[in-house]
Amino acid sequence: MGLLLPLVLCSLATFYTVESLPQEALSLLPLLSRGCNDSDVLAVAGFALQDVNSNRKDGYVLSLNRVSDVREHRQDGLGSVFYLTLDVLETDCHVLSKKAWKGCEARSFYESVYGQCKAIFYINKPRRVLYLPAYNCILRPVSRRKVHRMCPDCPSPDDLSDPRVLEAATESLAKYNNENTLKQYALFKVTKASSQWVFGPATSVEYLIKESPCTKSEASSCTLQLTDSVPVGLCKGFLSQSYSEKFVSVTCDFFESQAPTPGEENSADNQGPTNLPKAEEPQQINTAPTDSPSKAMPKGSVQYLLDLNDEKPEGSQEKGPVEAFPVQLDLTTNPQGETLDVSFLFLGPMKEKLVVLPFPKEEKRSAKCPGPAQRADPLVLPP
């Protein structure tokens, strides 16, 4: 097939106020190699990934499998800019749940989605500021061919437009609504599906749901009019059929409300720079945007590609290897570096600017990288 989806490269240089920096200034700010298993590096990587997940509106929460590479660029009196390459795994939590990645479960090996993210992350401990200017991620599903060799009976991914997938979603949601005496819910979007043979065809499905204006008593006659509705939860349904019976099961996980409460510290009218939590509590970081959202929100993308075997099947005559995770990220391509205006992160009239460099090349990886993987399975480690 040889299909490679086009890379999504962020046009970040035009988004920020950047200025060329004289070469002599860079000699005072060396780019340092760090150990990928250093405790402070792991903390920074965790903060960065949490911000990546918080910035997304679709897909599943990504968890950190390992730090693949890291460089630190210490700023003159302003903290450090980290250049991170992170190997990640998709979890079973939807990003709309706003759950921290450490509280989410990685998927089973046969349905794993894995990949790599590059992120530029700024930290200033004395002034308690954390900031993610930019990131890019590329993900792929685990090789179905390799999974089938290891586990012929494991579920296989389904086309989300397959009628059996829609049937599994609608019947499992109908079961949930029938057992729910309060609100009723309608299908918003199918997000994952797989099938296997279990005494007959069986389909597992995951889907987002929205609130229905209908009550249980009027469900048969009510007309849905929810064009502006938003997802309120994620359901996981299962439908299996044999010659004599049908089995349906369903569980639903509802998202926390995104509406700010009166007096809340992070309300839209009272949002400031991200505060640095205590070192022993990195999971409690609050990454609310500043009062200048157009400047504060990170810019980046999460792109899904085919599994490598689908992209370049066995026997393919196409020459040259396929780059598994061609992630690229640059706030600047100027080898001398440029400055990034981050004055909005600080109080006061002073202009504060960081030095940013082109993202380090992977062939110059730190000697203490990559770090140990949480899941060392070669199936889910980028080559």
Helices and strands as residue ranges (DSSP letters): E 18-20, H 23-26, E 31-33, H 39-55, E 60-75, E 79-94, G 95-97, G 101-103, G 109-111, E 113-124, E 129-141, H 144-150, E 156-157, H 163-179, E 185-197, E 201-211, E 233-241, E 246-254, G 282-284, H 293-296, E 299-304, H 308-311, E 338-341, G 343-345, E 353-356, G 362-364, G 378-380
